[in-house]
Amino acid sequence: MSELQMRVSDSDRERAARQLQRAFSEGRLDEVELEDRLELALTAKTYADLIGLVSDLPSDEPRADEVVELESASGTLKRSGDWAVPRRLRASSRFGSVKLDLSGAVIEHPVVEIELDLPFGSAWITLPEGATANVDGFRTDWGRVACDVPGRRRPEALYVVITGRATYGKLTVRYPRRRRSTH
């Protein structure tokens, strides 16, 4: 059986309906086209039925370059300096750690989602001054979560949503350390 012949779920139909409604609100479809396509989308049985309805419209799925996956079995995954932060970042390391320094990075998205999978590792995330972070979706069984930045979203500031787990490790979220003057 090909993927196009697979049956769609209610959430697949709803996702197509949202895409059609967004296209209508952007002026890409007129009212008659919207009604016709919505009726077909909500009664679709297979992926082939849905694809023809939305193939000529922009997708709400993130582009490939907006999602980056980093993996390591035991080493340290590290990003710092001048690097492009994707909208969604997934980092996993079975026995290693993750060190993400966003303070000098190029960030084009107002919200960045970071998903961590660290069974025996820890993560350190450094945010640019003024950024906020939500760590409510991160779980650890034997480690700890230390978030030294505000958690509430602020207008005009980067907002980082951190989810995932660390069985034995910890998560630390902070701003860059201030350097002391030697003069």
For each residue, the residues with C-beta under 8 A, 3 or more apart:
1: 5 6
2: 5 6
3: 6 47
4: 46 47 48 51
5: 1 2 46 47 48
6: 1 2 3 46 47
7: 45 46
8: 12 13 44 45 46 47 49 50
9: 12 13
10: 13 14
11: 14 15
12: 8 9 15 16 44 47 50
13: 8 9 10 16 17 41 42 44 50
14: 10 11 17 18
15: 11 12 18 19 60
16: 12 13 19 20 41 44 50 53 54
17: 13 14 20 21 38 41 42
18: 14 15 21 22 60
19: 15 16 22 23 54 57 59 60
20: 16 17 23 24 29 34 37 38 41 53 54 57
21: 17 18 24 25 34 38
22: 18 19 25 26 60
23: 19 20 26 28 29 34 57 58
24: 20 21 27 28 29 30 31 33 34
25: 21 22
26: 22 23
27: 24
28: 23 24 57 58
29: 20 23 24 33 34 37 57
30: 24 33 34
31: 24 34 35
32: 35 36
33: 24 29 30 36 37
34: 20 21 23 24 29 30 31 37 38
35: 31 32 38 39
36: 32 33 39 40
37: 20 29 33 34 40 41 53 54
38: 17 20 21 34 35 41 42
39: 35 36 42 43
40: 36 37 43 44 49 53
41: 13 16 17 20 37 38 44 50 53 54
42: 13 17 38 39
43: 39 40
44: 8 12 13 16 40 41 49 50 53
45: 7 8 49
46: 4 5 6 7 8 49 50
47: 3 4 5 6 8 12 50 51
48: 4 5 51 52
49: 8 40 44 45 46 52 53
50: 8 12 13 16 41 44 46 47 53 54
51: 4 47 48 54 55
52: 48 49 55
53: 16 20 37 40 41 44 49 50
54: 16 19 20 37 41 50 51 57 59
55: 51 52
56:
57: 19 20 23 28 29 54
58: 23 28
59: 19 54
60: 15 18 19 22
61:
62: 66 67 87 88
63: 66 67
64: 67
65: 68 86
66: 62 63 86 87 88 109
67: 62 63 64 86 87 88 89 90
68: 65 86 88 89 90
69: 89 90 91 92
70: 77 79 89 90 91 92 98
71: 77 91 92 93
72: 75 76 77 92 93 94 96
73: 93 94 95 96
74: 93 94 95 96
75: 72 93 96
76: 72 93 96 97 98 99
77: 70 71 72 91 93 96 97 98 99
78: 98 99 100
79: 70 83 99 100 101 105
80: 83 99 100 101 104 105
81: 101 104 105
82: 104 105 106
83: 79 80 105 106
84: 105 106 108
85: 89 102 105 106 107 108 109 112
86: 65 66 67 68 89 109 112
87: 62 66 67 109 111 112 113
88: 62 66 67 68 112 113 114 115
89: 67 68 69 70 85 86 100 112 113 114 115
90: 67 68 69 70 114 115 117
91: 69 70 71 77 98 100 114 115 116 117 118 123
92: 69 70 71 72 116 117 118
93: 71 72 73 74 75 76 77 96 97 98 117 118 121
94: 72 73 74 119 120 121
95: 73 74 119 120 121
96: 72 73 74 75 76 77 93 118 121
97: 76 77 93 118 121 122 123 124 169
98: 70 76 77 78 91 93 116 118 121 122 123 124 125
99: 76 77 78 79 80 123 124
100: 78 79 80 89 91 114 123 124 125 126
101: 79 80 81 104 105 125 126 176
102: 85 105 107 112 125 126 127 128 131 158 160
103: 126 127 128 129 175 176
104: 80 81 82 101
105: 79 80 81 82 83 84 85 101 102 128
106: 82 83 84 85
107: 85 102 112 128 158
108: 84 85
109: 66 85 86 87 112
110: 158 159
111: 87 158 159 160 161
112: 85 86 87 88 89 102 107 109 158 159 160 161
113: 87 88 89 160 161 163
114: 88 89 90 91 100 125 160 161 162 163 164
115: 88 89 90 91 162 163 164
116: 91 92 98 123 138 162 163 164 165 166 171
117: 90 91 92 93 164 165
118: 91 92 93 96 97 98 121 122 123 164 165 166 167 169
119: 94 95 165 166 167 168 169
120: 94 95 167 168 169
121: 93 94 95 96 97 98 118 166 169
122: 97 98 118 143 166 169 170 171 172
123: 91 97 98 99 100 116 118 166 169 170 171 172
124: 97 98 99 100 172 174
125: 98 100 101 102 114 133 160 162 171 172 173 174
126: 100 101 102 103 174 175 176
127: 102 103 131 132 133 149 158 160 173 174 175
128: 102 103 105 107 131 158 175 176
129: 103 175 176
130: 154 157 158
131: 102 127 128 149 157 158 159 160 175
132: 127 149 150 151 152 153 154 157 158 159 160
133: 125 127 147 149 150 151 159 160 161 162 173
134: 137 151 153 159 160 161 162
135: 138 145 147 151 162 171 173
136: 151
137: 134 161 162 163 164
138: 116 135 145 162 163 164 165 166 171
139: 164 165 166
140: 143 144 145 165 166 167 168 169 170 171
141: 165 167 168
142: 167 168
143: 122 140 166 167 168 169 170 171
144: 140 170 171
145: 135 138 140 170 171
146: 170 171 172 173 174
147: 133 135 151 171 172 173 174
148: 172 173 174 175
149: 127 131 132 133 173 174 175
150: 132 133 154
151: 132 133 134 135 136 147
152: 132
153: 132 134 157 159
154: 130 132 150 157 159
155:
156:
157: 130 131 132 153 154
158: 102 107 110 111 112 127 128 130 131 132
159: 110 111 112 131 132 133 134 153 154
160: 102 111 112 113 114 125 127 131 132 133 134 173
161: 111 112 113 114 133 134 137
162: 114 115 116 125 133 134 135 137 138 171 173
163: 113 114 115 116 137 138
164: 114 115 116 117 118 137 138 139
165: 116 117 118 119 138 139 140 141
166: 116 118 119 121 122 123 138 139 140 143 169 170 171
167: 118 119 120 140 141 142 143
168: 119 120 140 141 142 143
169: 97 118 119 120 121 122 123 140 143 166
170: 122 123 140 143 144 145 146 166
171: 116 122 123 125 135 138 140 143 144 145 146 147 162 166
172: 122 123 124 125 146 147 148
173: 125 127 133 135 146 147 148 149 160 162
174: 124 125 126 127 146 147 148 149 177
175: 103 126 127 128 129 131 148 149
176: 101 103 126 128 129
177: 174
178:
179:
180:
181:
182:
183:
